[in-house]
Amino acid sequence: MSKSMLDHTKNVLKRVSFDVSLFSKELEKACKVLLPFELEELASWLSKFIKEKPELQHCMLLINNK
């Protein structure tokens, strides 16, 4: 996968962040297709992104378990 796939994933997650269930599903999909180094970068981005969104904080478990 290219850098653009990671960027695409971030954009999708931003757009669906209003819905916890949808956000979780998209994050799970990303975990299946992104390369390990991309997942690390996504985890770093995610921890910053959800800082102000307590309803999404449990989603870190999804990515940390990969």
Order of alpha helices (4+ residues) and beta strands (2+ residues): alpha-alpha-alpha-alpha
